Amino acid sequence: MVSRKRGDIPKSLVRGQNRFEAWRRSREVGARIPDKLWSLAVTLAETHGLSRTASALKLDYHGLKNRVAGRNCNSSSVSPAFIELTPSPQAPSTECVVELEDGLGTRMRVHLRGCEIPDLAVLCRSFRRRD
């Protein structure tokens, strides 16, 4: 078993520090952190923990925490633009339109034909949890 001292930083975290420092030296003032670096930070946080990663990379703990939670909530980093729910064979031919809006103004309009209420509940929950 390899013992580590408290101040030791794993090599992968040091590489992450170096990439963030290089970006910070070359960026324009006010530039946002690129998605590739955020992805690296999330991966490192999943491996080494949020607090340690946020400290090493000089990132806001809560911002990193939200990104880690967002990645865990979505299996892919890109949200689908269209989801088709197939109706069950016994579903009545009912039809409805549901419109959802979150606190940030993001809207989703769903036109349902022959869909069951549990399908709608799952869809609404996933819309609410995506941020």
C-alpha positions in Angstrom: 0.0 0.0 0.0 1.3 3.4 -1.0 1.0 6.0 1.7 0.5 9.6 0.8 1.3 12.7 2.9 -1.5 15.2 3.4 -0.1 17.7 1.0 0.6 15.3 -1.8 -1.4 15.9 -5.0 -2.1 13.0 -7.4 -0.5 13.3 -10.8 -3.8 13.6 -12.7 -4.8 16.5 -10.5 -1.4 18.2 -11.1 -1.9 17.8 -14.9 -5.3 19.4 -14.4 -3.8 22.3 -12.5 -1.3 22.8 -15.3 -4.0 22.9 -18.0 -6.1 25.4 -16.0 -3.0 27.5 -15.3 -2.0 27.5 -19.0 -5.6 28.5 -20.0 -5.6 31.3 -17.3 -2.3 32.7 -18.6 -3.5 32.8 -22.2 -7.2 33.8 -21.8 -8.8 37.1 -22.4 -10.1 38.9 -19.3 -13.7 37.8 -18.6 -13.5 34.7 -20.8 -15.5 31.7 -19.7 -13.9 28.4 -18.9 -14.1 26.2 -22.0 -16.3 23.1 -21.9 -13.2 20.8 -22.3 -11.7 22.2 -19.1 -15.0 21.9 -17.3 -15.3 18.3 -18.5 -11.8 17.6 -17.2 -12.7 19.2 -13.8 -15.8 17.1 -13.5 -13.9 13.9 -14.2 -11.2 14.9 -11.7 -13.9 15.7 -9.1 -15.5 12.3 -9.6 -12.1 10.7 -9.0 -10.6 12.9 -6.3 -13.6 14.6 -4.6 -15.2 18.0 -5.0 -13.4 19.9 -2.4 -9.9 18.7 -3.3 -10.5 19.3 -7.0 -12.0 22.7 -6.6 -9.1 23.8 -4.4 -6.4 22.4 -6.7 -8.0 23.9 -9.8 -9.0 27.1 -8.1 -12.6 26.7 -9.0 -15.8 27.7 -7.2 -16.9 24.6 -5.2 -20.6 25.1 -5.8 -20.2 25.7 -9.5 -18.2 22.4 -9.8 -20.7 20.6 -7.7 -23.6 21.7 -10.0 -21.7 20.5 -13.0 -20.9 17.1 -11.4 -24.6 16.7 -10.4 -25.6 17.7 -14.0 -23.4 15.1 -15.5 -24.7 12.4 -13.1 -28.2 13.4 -13.9 -27.8 13.2 -17.7 -26.1 10.1 -19.1 -25.0 12.2 -22.1 -23.8 15.8 -22.1 -26.2 16.8 -24.9 -29.9 17.0 -24.2 -32.0 15.4 -26.8 -34.1 17.9 -28.9 -36.9 15.4 -29.4 -38.1 12.4 -27.4 -40.8 10.2 -28.7 -42.9 8.2 -26.2 -44.7 5.4 -27.9 -48.2 4.8 -26.7 -49.2 1.5 -25.1 -51.5 -0.7 -27.3 -54.4 -0.3 -24.9 -54.2 3.4 -24.4 -57.3 5.4 -25.2 -57.0 7.8 -28.1 -56.8 10.9 -25.8 -54.8 13.9 -26.7 -53.4 16.8 -24.7 -50.8 19.6 -24.9 -48.5 20.3 -21.9 -46.3 23.4 -21.7 -43.5 23.6 -19.1 -41.3 26.5 -18.2 -38.5 26.6 -15.6 -37.2 29.5 -13.6 -34.7 30.5 -16.2 -37.3 30.8 -18.9 -36.5 27.5 -20.7 -39.7 26.2 -22.2 -40.9 22.8 -23.3 -44.1 22.1 -25.2 -45.3 18.5 -25.4 -48.2 17.3 -27.6 -49.3 13.9 -26.3 -51.5 11.4 -28.2 -52.4 8.2 -26.4 -49.7 8.5 -23.8 -50.2 7.4 -20.2 -49.8 9.7 -17.1 -46.7 7.9 -15.8 -44.9 8.7 -19.0 -45.8 12.4 -18.6 -44.7 12.4 -15.0 -41.2 11.0 -15.9 -40.9 13.5 -18.7 -41.8 16.4 -16.4 -39.4 15.2 -13.7 -36.5 15.0 -16.2 -37.2 18.5 -17.4 -37.2 19.8 -13.8 -33.9 18.0 -12.8 -31.8 18.8 -15.9 -30.4 22.0 -14.4 
